[in-house]
Structure formats: C-alpha cells, structure tokens
Amino acid sequence: MSYPGLTIINKTITLPDGREIQIETGKLAKQADGSAVVKLGNAMILATVVAAKEAKPGVDFMPLSVDYQEKFASNGKIPGGFLKRESRLSDYEILISRLVDRAMRPLFPEDFHADTQVAITLISADAEVLPDALACLAAQAAMSVSDIPFNGPVSEVRVISLNGTFIVNPTPAQIEKAELELIVAASYDNVIMVEGEMNEVSEELMLNAIKVAHDAIRVQCTVLKELEVTAGKTEKRTYSHEVNDWDLKKKISDTVYQQVYEVAKLGNANKNERAEGFKAVKKAYIEALPEGHTEDLGLISKYYHDVEKDAVRNLILDERKRLDGRSLEQIRPIWSEVGYLPSAHGSAIFTRGETQSLTTVTLGTRQDEQMIDSAMFSGNNKLMLHYNFPGFSTGEVKPNRGPGRREVGHGNLAYRAIKKVMPPEVENPYTVRIVSDILESNGSSSMATVCAGTLALMDAGIKISAPVSGIAMGLITDTKTGRWAVLSDILGDEDHLGDMDFKVTGTEKGITACQMDIKVDGLSYDILSQALQQANRGRLHILNEMKKTIAQPNAELKPHTPRMIMIQIPKELIGAVIGPGGKIIQEMQKTSGATINIEEKDNAGWVSIFSKDKTALDSALAQIKGIVTLPEVGEVYEGKVKSITAFGAFVEFLPGKDGLLHISEIKWERLDTMDGVLEVGETVKVKLVEVDKKTGKYRLSRKVLIPKPEQQATPNS
C-alpha cells in the first residue's frame, strides 16, 4: 500500500526467544512532536510525546505527565457501567503510567522545565502479550523521533524465572508459574528502575534477573538510537528555562556551607527540629544582606537547597553519620501493637521512627470481591490493599480528593508483598480488604504498610504462610572520588537528597516484592548487591521486632468476625444443591440464616457458606452435606417423619432423601395400626437397611436400633 506524502520508518527488535517487535513511525499522529506504533504479535501500542516550546514562569521542576490507557475496542469489548465509554484511568492503567514515568523522568535534562506529555494507548490487544512491558519502549520510540531534549534512549522489559530459566517478555501463562517477575527499565549503560514480585527468592536470583533484563534492553536501546538517526532527530531543540547567577551560588556556598554542615552533624532525630535549624541558617543569611540588595530571593532559596544537599551528602560520606545521628545500617526504633481497634476484624499499629501506619483487615463474602473490567482483564479480586496518605501525616494542610497516583503505587507495592504469603482459597474463603492509613510519615510509609498489614492479618486470624517485613534502602555516591554509602531505613530527606530509593520486602526465606528507582548514572552491580544484602539484614531485624508483638496468626477469628467456610462437592451435585429455580438453596438460606454461594471451578463445585454466627453456619453446612452425601446401607441417620400411611411412615433421613419405615420395622412388637405411633414432624433415629437396585428406593428400620425383648416363657415349659 502506498502512503502519498508520508515517510514511514520501520525498525525491528528481536527478543531472546526469536519473537520480533516492530516499530513504525511516520504514519499516525503526525502533529505530535513525536509518535510511534510498537507491535508484538497482535498487540499494538500508539505513543505520542508533546512538549511546550517554553517553560511557564517560575517553574523550576520537570512538569511531566504520562498517561497510559487501554481502549476496550482493542480487545473487542464494550466498557461496563452506565456511560459505556473509557473514563478516568483505572488503578491498573495508573500503575503502568507510573512505570513509564519513573523510567523516563530521570533522563530529562535538569534544566528542562517545559510542560511535557506522554500519551500511550493500547489500540490492539493480544491475550498472549502483556502491554505494560512495551509501553516504555513505545514512549521512547516516540521520543526518539521528536526534537524534545532527552538523555536516552531508555526501555523496559519484563523478566521472569521459570524452572531455572530466565524469560524476557513472557506470556501470561508463563508468568502464572514463575517464581520471580520483574519489570526493569534501563538505558544502555545504567539500570534506572526495577519493580516486581517473587516467591521468597534469594538476592542472587533477583540480581541475575536484572542483568538478563538489562542485556535485552541494550539491544532495544541500540535499535532506538538507530531510529533517531534514521528520523534525523539527533539534534534536539534549543531552550533556556533557567536564569542563573553563578557568582551568587558560590557566595552562598562559601558563606553558609559550614553552618549547614554543623546543623546536619547535630544528629537531631526530630525532622521538624532539623528543618528549623536549616531554616535558621538561611534566614540569617538573608537578614544579613545589605538594605536594597539586588539578589533574587528565589535563586537564594534554590542555591541554599543545593548547599544543604551537598552538606548532608558529604556528612554521610565523610563521617559515615546520618541526619538523625544513626549509623549507615541502623534501623530507627520500632514499636507495634495489634488489636488496637476493638470492632475491626483485625488491626495493627506499626511505628518506625517518625513513620506510623494504622492498618485494618476486614473479612467479607464473595459479594464483596472487587470486580475487574478492563480491556485486558475481567474477573474478580479477593484481596485488596488500600493505602491512604492524608496531609496531617506530614503536618500539612491538604484537601482530601481521593487517592493520587503515588498512593495507588505505594498500595500496589504492599499488595504484591503480602499476597505472596496469603493462604489458598480453600483455607481462606474470605474476601480480604487491608487498609493502611498513614498517621505519620518520614520515610518509607509503604514499607510500614507491609509490616502493619502483616500484623493486622495475623491479628485477624488469617493463616498467612509467613510474616513479611519491608525496608527502604538509600544510596549516596560521589562520582569524583568514587565514594559511596548504602543507607538502611532511609528518612524522607535522605530519599529526596539521595541517589537511590530501593524498597525490598520479604520473609525469613526470601524476597517477595521490590521497587527501585535510581537517580544516578553508573550504579554498579557490586553496589546493588551490597544494598540487597544490607536490606536482608534490615528486614530480618524488623521481622524480629514484629514477632515481639505477634509471632504467628491467632488460632481463632475474632468473636465478632463473621464465619465462613468453603467445601468442595462433585460437579454433578451442583444442581441438587441449587434446586429447580434455586428453590433448595434459597430454602436453606431461609432456614439457616446463612449466605450460601456455589460456583463451578476446576471441574468441581465450590460451596462457600457465610454466617454471622456458628449456629447458622453449622445448620447450612449440615443441610448441604445431607444433599451431597450418598446414603450408605448400614448407616444410622436422624430423620424427620414427613408423612404417615396405613403401612408405615416416610422419613426424610437426609435432605431431599425419603425412605419407607414400614410398620413392621418400627417396633419389635406387632403393630396393627399406625394410629398414635408416630407424628408428622417427629424426629426419629433410623438405619438404612436396603436400597432397591431397580427403583433406588430406600428401606429403613427403627426396631433394629432397639434392644430385642426377651421372649416370655410359656406356662407348660
């Protein structure tokens, strides 16, 4: 097909297993600064990038927005709900948007402040291709053919470990069986971001997986660079978004550096008091300026911040001492408590330093499951974890407008960490909702959520396979001298001023989830390895502190927790439990007071029974067992008289199963009539003595359960 007036460029990337990723640009969305379509199998992603020509006045940061959205039509689906159209991004789409944002943001020039938007759209879906591993590649392809300044290229891949083999960009079926799953973002030279979940694996396995992913990304970066050259976009636009006064910067540094260093050296554990100390130095500098000075106060604040950053970093590298006085590996004081909220099904407080999470666990029924309706996925979710970060947790005034992207991302990390230790559905039929409310924050509230969530689950009596703890690691480096320091349990300031934020969660056996963002070039695998080993020691320390509060799940649920059990029945008996038009299951719910759900799964019937008390649950369970239990000759049953005839009584000895108790089988004595012998509704113990092979009818006996009377002696004996 010809395309008049279009110059279309195509590039191909070959994955390690031989599959090919196609990149096409020049055909769609040509009015954007850059656009590209990436295709693997039938999956197609359109990415566009647009940047304003000038920065807005007063903006001194990178105003980047990344939006990933899946069109329902891409998979032949119509959206659910009333509007029947795509609306706000789902949590799943927000998480993918964050993956791309975290990969690209560090590579924009520090002095580039123009509004920039990256829009990524799934326009064709493939059940065997997960689009999140291609989203960053598509965004970078669009960036490569634009004139927007960018220190790339960068790309992302997913890597799993399956049966001892690493697979890049695997199928969903392969991911389902994997022991490790990571999304890794990197430039040709450096790893930038890592996020994923694991089945309690070793640090060594995780490190090897990152290396495999990086090798695959290097191939993609090479092709992306070729794309940039072919498109003629090696020269980027010129810009001037900052006004600087280098003499002023030197003057501020010369004047206040030592004062700032001394404040940092005090080792004050209270962040507000530290902040006041730093503000006092800045205030004194400004007040000492001569009257009518011409220095720009905005530049003074900017350069003072740079001095503060240098002083704190140098303190750590020079004296191996941190802002709050701790050594590099030292964990802040920890205390925790469970059962704090009397009406919750499970609750816990976890406090580490100035970070605190109050977490609850609520147990619900199948009706409480989260419904998922997206272009790629449909179904239900039985485990939910929600993370809330109110303004008061950092002493700020902030309107409550629902969870932002950061809250969605932090909650997802904690969710991935905890879900690996949740019991199977047969052992835990409940829908579980975990809610973490951050009450104080100064570093790694997501890891506090993991710890508090684990404690709350154990308090609720959920039989998790092992407790999980989490820790946030930091890094300070000096590329000029080659010095570096890995920090355990970082503060908020250390996160802001540092070169890495590396969150690791796990049990005593190994890692369950991780999230890493690297802000510096040239991070070696030796440094990364030390960070992982140091994180391991920190995690185990935190776990030991948690065990002092609760070491294993409570043996019983809380008295006020609704009861729920799940049983498996033969598939062919599902209809018997439901009954014609649902008559039997409705009657069981009415008489027992319990809620009963039944579904077919894995070629069997799964029945879940939910009740507010044990009596109702036992009643429903007995009725269901009665329906699905096959009568056995010789077994004794407690039945109810359903009707009386001249020749005996019909007794329901199992739900829905009646047998004849003949008049001759009621007593050893001969009965001439049924009058006054039994009453309808009377409970009677009977034994199943025969099942007619032709008709399937049941014959019961009561007299065989009664001692036979001795025969009376005759007069002539």
RAZIFEN-V106626 format. One record per helix or strand of 2 or more residues. SS is the DSSP state (H for helix, E for strand). FROM is the first residue (numbers start at 1). TO is the last residue. Records with the same first field share a line. If there is no record, write none. Layout:
# RAZIFEN-V106626
SS=FROM-TO, FROM-TO
This chain:
# RAZIFEN-V106626
E=9-14, 20-25, 34-40, 43-51, 64-70, 116-124, 154-162, 165-168, 180-187, 191-201, 334-338, 346-352, 355-364, 370-373, 378-381, 383-389, 431-440, 469-478, 483-488, 500-506, 511-518, 563-569, 595-601, 604-611, 636-645, 648-654, 657-662, 683-691, 698-701
H=72-75, 91-107, 132-144, 172-177, 203-230, 246-265, 271-287, 297-319, 366-368, 391-394, 405-419, 445-460, 492-497, 525-547, 571-578, 580-592, 614-628, 663-665, 703-705
